[in-house]
């Protein structure tokens, strides 16, 4: 079946629409996402160095409290409205680190708190996060299965 060609009126409307469309600064947006996301990761690295320098953690064991602190700080920033303003500037730069996941959970919980704790907060905050949790659990299972097979074969 042949694709229908646009009429001259449709072409004229498309040209008019294109002239009013706001041009997106793609390079600027990418740079903001890169630097702000990198700064969040750098801040997380500083927290991790703080934990194994001043407390009784190794470089490996300092990861868990570092993630907990980042989640706590991003949840507080979400509650204060700061994280959303930062996300408007940085875009994906704030969504990629673990702080973006904490932001999505906290903002859904804050938005639906008037509907009650079970159906409002509990039900709505896991609509977005549920797929991430399921994917994480399933992929962790397959990675563990592959590692167990490699250990059994003596490769690892």
For each residue, the residues with C-beta under 8 A, 3 or more apart:
1:
2:
3:
4:
5:
6: 10 11 14
7: 10 11
8: 11 12
9: 12 13
10: 6 7 13 14
11: 6 7 8 14 15
12: 8 9 15 16
13: 9 10 16 17
14: 6 10 11 17 18
15: 11 12 18 19
16: 12 13 19 20
17: 13 14 20 21
18: 14 15 21
19: 15 16
20: 16 17
21: 17 18
22:
23:
24: 29
25: 28 29
26: 29 30
27: 30 31
28: 25 31 32
29: 24 25 26 32 33 91
30: 26 27 33 34
31: 27 28 34 35
32: 28 29 35 36 89 90 91 93
33: 29 30 36 37 90 91 92 93
34: 30 31 37 38 93
35: 31 32 38 39 93
36: 32 33 39 40 86 89 90 93 94
37: 33 34 40 41 90 92 93 94 96 97
38: 34 35 41 42 93
39: 35 36 42 43
40: 36 37 43 44 70 93 94 97 99
41: 37 38 44 45 97
42: 38 39 45 46
43: 39 40 46 47 70
44: 40 41 47 48 66 67 70 97 98
45: 41 42 48 49
46: 42 43 49 50
47: 43 44 50 51 66 69 70
48: 44 45 51 52 59 62 63 66
49: 45 46 52 53 62
50: 46 47 53 54
51: 47 48 54 55 57 62 65 66
52: 48 49 55 57 58 59 61 62
53: 49 50
54: 50 51
55: 51 52 62
56:
57: 51 52 61 62 65
58: 52 61 62
59: 48 52 62
60: 63
61: 52 57 58 64
62: 48 49 51 52 55 57 58 59 65 66
63: 48 60 66 67
64: 61 67 68
65: 51 57 62 68 69
66: 44 47 48 51 62 63 69 70
67: 44 63 64 70 71 98
68: 64 65 71 72
69: 47 65 66 72 73
70: 40 43 44 47 66 67 73 74 97 98 99 102
71: 67 68 74 75 98 99 102
72: 68 69 75 76
73: 69 70 76 77 99
74: 70 71 77 78 83 98 99 100 102 103 106
75: 71 72 78 79 102 103 105 106
76: 72 73 79 80
77: 73 74 80 82 83 86 103
78: 74 75 81 82 83 84 102 103 106 107 110
79: 75 76 106 110
80: 76 77 83
81: 78 84 85
82: 77 78 85 86
83: 74 77 78 80 86 87 94 99 103 107
84: 78 81 87 88 103 107
85: 81 82 88 89
86: 36 77 82 83 89 90 94
87: 83 84 90 91 94 95 100 103
88: 84 85 91
89: 32 36 85 86
90: 32 33 36 37 86 87 93 94
91: 29 32 33 87 88 94 95
92: 33 37 95 96
93: 32 33 34 35 36 37 38 40 90 96
94: 36 37 40 83 86 87 90 91 97 99 100 103
95: 87 91 92 100 103
96: 37 92 93 100
97: 37 40 41 44 70 94 100
98: 44 67 70 71 74 101 102
99: 40 70 71 73 74 83 94 102 103
100: 74 87 94 95 96 97 103 104
101: 98 104 105 129 132
102: 70 71 74 75 78 98 99 105 106
103: 74 75 77 78 83 84 87 94 95 99 100 106 107
104: 100 101 107 108 128 129
105: 75 101 102 108 109 125 126 128 129
106: 74 75 78 79 102 103 109 110 125
107: 78 83 84 103 104 110 111
108: 104 105 111 112 121 124 125 127 128 129
109: 105 106 112 113 121 124 125
110: 78 79 106 107 113
111: 107 108 124
112: 108 109 115 120 121 123 124 125
113: 109 110 117 120 121
114: 120
115: 112 119 120 121 124
116: 119 120 121
117: 113 120 121 122
118: 121 122 123
119: 115 116 122 123
120: 112 113 114 115 116 117 123 124
121: 108 109 112 113 115 116 117 118 124 125
122: 117 118 119 125 126
123: 112 118 119 120 126 127
124: 108 109 111 112 115 120 121 127
125: 105 106 108 109 112 121 122 128 129
126: 105 122 123 129 130 133
127: 108 123 124 130
128: 104 105 108 125 131 132
129: 101 104 105 108 125 126 132 133
130: 126 127 133 134
131: 128 134 135
132: 101 128 129 135 136
133: 126 129 130 136 137
134: 130 131 137 138
135: 131 132 138 139
136: 132 133 139 140
137: 133 134 140 141
138: 134 135 141 142
139: 135 136 142 143
140: 136 137 143 144
141: 137 138 144 145
142: 138 139 145 146
143: 139 140 146 147
144: 140 141 147 148
145: 141 142 148 149
146: 142 143 149 150
147: 143 144 150 151 156
148: 144 145 151 152
149: 145 146 152 153
150: 146 147 153 155 156
151: 147 148 154 155 156
152: 148 149
153: 149 150
154: 151
155: 150 151
156: 147 150 151
